[in-house]
Amino acid sequence: YVAAPELFVELKHLPASLADASLPLSDSVPTALLTLFGLNVVLGPIINLPLMLGEEVGWRGFLTPNLVQKFGKRGLIYANVVWALWHVPMFFQGLNYSNNPWLGIPFMIGVSVPMGIIFQTMFQRSKGAIWVPALMHGVVNQVTMTVMNFLVRDEAAFNTFLHGPTGTIGIVMMGLLAIYFYRWYEVGLGNVVEVETAVSTSLTTIQPNT
C-alpha cells in the first residue's frame, strides 16, 4: 500500500475497465491483468532508465546538492519547488492537471517536495549512485501511467486531485514518508564536488562495455 497507494483506490474502477474492454468479470482480479500490470511496472522503469537519468542528473546530482550546500536542509525544499514549477508548462499540454492547470501548481509542489526529499536521501545514502533516484522516478511514472491505462476507463469518475500519486492520496502517503527521510538526510555528507564525482562514476558503471 505504501509503494502504490493509488492502486488500491483505482481497483474500484476495475469492473468498468474490464467491461469497456469486453473482458469477462469475475470475483477476483484476473491473473493475466495483474501479471501484465506487474511486468509493466517492473520492466517499464528499467527501459526508461536512460530518460530518467537525464532528469535526475540535473535535479539530484546538481541543483539540490548546490542549494543544500548554501541553505542547509531548506535547500531540499527549494530545489523541489523548482522541480515542481518545471512541470507547469506541461500541465497546459495535457499532463497531470490539464483540467485545471492553475490549481495543479500547488498540488505539484505538494507532490514534488516530499518525492524529491525521498529521492535525494536515497541518492545520498547510495553514495551518489544516480541510477537509484532515476529508477525510483521511473517506478513512480510507470505506476501512474499503468494505473491510468489499465484501471481508469471512466475519466469522469477519476479525480485528478484525489487519485493517483499526484493526487491527495499520493501527497499524504509520500508526505508521511518524507518526514522520516528529511530527518534522515545529513547535510554535509558529501560536498558538491564529491557528489559530482560520484554521479560521474555511477554513470560510467552503468554504461555498456564497448
Backbone torsions as a table, in degrees:
resi	resn	phi	psi	omega
1	TYR	NA	-38.2	179.3
2	VAL	-66.3	-39.0	-177.1
3	ALA	-69.1	-36.3	-177.2
4	ALA	-146.7	70.4	-176.3
5	PRO	-60.9	-31.0	-177.5
6	GLU	-67.6	-22.7	-179.1
7	LEU	-60.5	-42.8	-176.7
8	PHE	-70.6	-30.9	176.4
9	VAL	-71.5	-42.1	-174.9
10	GLU	-75.4	-16.0	178.4
11	LEU	-59.5	-24.0	179.2
12	LYS	-67.2	-20.2	179.1
13	HIS	-88.5	-5.1	-173.5
14	LEU	-59.9	-45.9	-179.5
15	PRO	-56.2	-42.9	178.8
16	ALA	-65.3	-36.7	179.6
17	SER	-64.5	-44.4	-180.0
18	LEU	-66.4	-38.3	179.8
19	ALA	-64.2	-43.0	179.1
20	ASP	-64.5	-31.8	-179.6
21	ALA	-87.7	3.6	-179.6
22	SER	61.0	35.9	176.5
23	LEU	-101.7	147.5	-178.9
24	PRO	-67.5	142.0	177.0
25	LEU	-90.5	150.1	176.4
26	SER	-145.5	175.8	-178.4
27	ASP	-73.2	-19.4	-179.5
28	SER	-123.3	160.8	178.7
29	VAL	-67.6	128.2	-177.9
30	PRO	-55.9	137.2	-179.3
31	THR	-60.2	-41.0	-178.8
32	ALA	-61.5	-38.8	-179.3
33	LEU	-66.9	-44.2	179.3
34	LEU	-66.0	-37.2	178.3
35	THR	-63.0	-46.2	178.5
36	LEU	-63.7	-40.1	177.4
37	PHE	-60.1	-47.9	-178.5
38	GLY	-63.1	-44.3	179.5
39	LEU	-62.7	-40.3	-179.6
40	ASN	-64.3	-41.8	-178.6
41	VAL	-71.4	-35.2	-177.9
42	VAL	-80.0	-48.6	-174.8
43	LEU	-80.5	-31.7	-178.4
44	GLY	-55.3	-50.7	-179.7
45	PRO	-62.1	-32.7	179.1
46	ILE	-69.0	-44.2	179.3
47	ILE	-63.6	-37.1	-177.6
48	ASN	-88.3	5.4	-175.7
49	LEU	-55.7	-44.1	179.3
50	PRO	-58.2	-39.8	178.8
51	LEU	-65.4	-43.2	-179.6
52	MET	-67.9	-33.1	177.8
53	LEU	-61.4	-40.2	180.0
54	GLY	-59.1	-36.8	180.0
55	GLU	-79.5	-42.3	-174.2
56	GLU	-71.7	-29.4	175.2
57	VAL	-58.5	-40.1	-180.0
58	GLY	-73.1	-46.1	-175.4
59	TRP	-78.8	-56.0	-174.7
60	ARG	-82.2	-33.1	-174.6
61	GLY	-89.3	-20.1	-177.0
62	PHE	-124.6	-64.3	-171.5
63	LEU	-62.8	-53.2	-175.0
64	THR	-62.5	-47.4	178.4
65	PRO	-58.1	-37.5	179.6
66	ASN	-68.6	-40.4	178.8
67	LEU	-70.9	-35.3	177.1
68	VAL	-66.2	-39.3	178.4
69	GLN	-61.6	-33.6	-177.1
70	LYS	-87.7	-38.8	-172.1
71	PHE	-114.6	1.4	-175.7
72	GLY	74.9	-151.7	-177.1
73	LYS	-61.7	-25.3	177.3
74	ARG	-59.7	-24.7	177.8
75	GLY	-60.6	-28.8	175.9
76	LEU	-61.1	-42.3	-179.1
77	ILE	-71.2	-46.4	-178.4
78	TYR	-59.2	-45.8	-177.4
79	ALA	-61.9	-38.9	-176.0
80	ASN	-81.9	-19.8	168.9
81	VAL	-67.2	-42.3	176.3
82	VAL	-61.3	-42.9	178.7
83	TRP	-58.5	-42.2	179.4
84	ALA	-64.2	-46.5	-177.8
85	LEU	-65.6	-27.2	177.1
86	TRP	-61.1	-28.4	-179.0
87	HIS	-81.0	-17.0	-170.5
88	VAL	-55.3	-46.6	179.9
89	PRO	-55.7	-29.7	-179.0
90	MET	-72.9	-21.5	176.1
91	PHE	-61.0	-36.1	-177.7
92	PHE	-80.3	-3.3	177.1
93	GLN	-109.9	8.2	174.9
94	GLY	109.5	2.3	-178.6
95	LEU	-87.5	135.0	171.6
96	ASN	57.2	-80.3	-170.6
97	TYR	-107.7	42.3	-174.3
98	SER	-63.8	-24.6	-179.7
99	ASN	-75.1	-18.5	176.7
100	ASN	-157.3	75.5	-173.7
101	PRO	-57.7	-38.4	-177.0
102	TRP	-67.9	-40.1	175.5
103	LEU	-67.8	-25.9	179.6
104	GLY	-67.3	-22.4	-177.5
105	ILE	-61.9	-54.8	178.2
106	PRO	-64.1	-31.1	177.1
107	PHE	-65.9	-41.9	-179.7
108	MET	-66.3	-35.2	174.5
109	ILE	-63.9	-41.4	178.1
110	GLY	-63.9	-28.0	176.8
111	VAL	-81.5	-47.7	-169.8
112	SER	-70.8	-36.7	-177.9
113	VAL	-63.2	-54.9	178.9
114	PRO	-66.1	-38.8	179.6
115	MET	-62.9	-43.9	179.9
116	GLY	-65.3	-36.5	177.0
117	ILE	-62.9	-43.1	178.4
118	ILE	-63.3	-47.8	179.9
119	PHE	-60.0	-45.0	-175.5
120	GLN	-66.7	-38.9	179.4
121	THR	-66.0	-42.4	178.2
122	MET	-66.6	-35.3	175.5
123	PHE	-62.8	-44.4	179.2
124	GLN	-64.4	-45.7	-176.6
125	ARG	-71.1	-19.2	175.8
126	SER	-89.0	10.2	178.3
127	LYS	61.3	41.4	174.1
128	GLY	83.5	20.7	176.4
129	ALA	-78.9	98.8	-171.6
130	ILE	-66.7	-21.0	179.6
131	TRP	-69.1	-19.9	-179.9
132	VAL	-65.5	-57.5	176.9
133	PRO	-65.7	-29.6	178.2
134	ALA	-63.9	-41.7	178.6
135	LEU	-68.2	-40.6	177.5
136	MET	-62.6	-42.2	178.2
137	HIS	-61.4	-42.7	178.8
138	GLY	-63.3	-37.7	178.7
139	VAL	-63.5	-46.1	179.8
140	VAL	-60.2	-47.6	-179.7
141	ASN	-62.3	-42.0	-176.0
142	GLN	-70.7	-38.8	177.5
143	VAL	-62.2	-42.0	179.2
144	THR	-60.5	-49.3	-178.8
145	MET	-66.2	-37.5	-178.8
146	THR	-66.7	-43.0	178.1
147	VAL	-60.5	-45.1	-179.1
148	MET	-63.9	-41.0	-175.4
149	ASN	-76.8	-35.7	-174.0
150	PHE	-92.8	-37.0	-167.7
151	LEU	-113.0	-10.6	-177.6
152	VAL	-115.9	108.4	175.0
153	ARG	-112.9	-33.3	-179.8
154	ASP	-91.8	89.8	-176.0
155	GLU	-63.0	-26.3	179.2
156	ALA	-66.8	-28.2	-179.5
157	ALA	-86.4	-11.1	-178.1
158	PHE	-94.1	118.8	-179.9
159	ASN	-98.7	109.1	-177.4
160	THR	-56.4	-33.4	-175.7
161	PHE	-89.4	2.3	177.3
162	LEU	-119.2	-50.6	-172.4
163	HIS	-87.6	161.0	175.1
164	GLY	78.6	169.6	-178.9
165	PRO	-66.9	-18.9	178.0
166	THR	-98.2	8.3	175.6
167	GLY	-103.4	-172.7	-176.3
168	THR	-59.2	-39.8	-179.3
169	ILE	-60.9	-48.2	179.1
170	GLY	-64.3	-39.6	180.0
171	ILE	-62.0	-44.5	-179.2
172	VAL	-64.4	-46.5	-178.2
173	MET	-63.7	-47.2	179.9
174	MET	-69.5	-32.5	178.3
175	GLY	-62.8	-41.1	178.5
176	LEU	-64.1	-42.2	177.6
177	LEU	-67.0	-38.5	-176.0
178	ALA	-65.1	-30.0	177.3
179	ILE	-59.0	-44.4	178.4
180	TYR	-67.0	-46.1	-177.5
181	PHE	-65.8	-34.1	177.8
182	TYR	-62.8	-40.7	178.2
183	ARG	-70.3	-31.0	-177.6
184	TRP	-76.0	-26.4	-177.3
185	TYR	-66.1	136.4	-178.1
186	GLU	-114.5	114.2	175.2
187	VAL	-68.4	133.1	179.7
188	GLY	93.1	-5.6	177.1
189	LEU	-82.9	83.6	-175.2
190	GLY	95.4	109.6	178.5
191	ASN	-79.9	180.0	-174.1
192	VAL	-61.0	-42.0	-179.7
193	VAL	-62.7	-43.1	179.0
194	GLU	-64.3	-38.5	178.8
195	VAL	-64.2	-46.5	-179.4
196	GLU	-62.8	-37.5	177.3
197	THR	-65.9	-42.3	179.7
198	ALA	-64.3	-40.4	178.4
199	VAL	-62.6	-45.8	179.7
200	SER	-60.4	-41.5	179.4
201	THR	-65.5	-44.1	-178.2
202	SER	-67.0	-34.6	176.5
203	LEU	-66.3	-37.1	179.4
204	THR	-66.2	-39.2	-176.1
205	THR	-69.7	-25.3	-178.2
206	ILE	-95.7	-2.2	176.4
207	GLN	-77.5	139.8	179.4
208	PRO	-65.7	146.0	178.4
209	ASN	-68.2	139.8	179.6
210	THR	-114.3	NA	NA
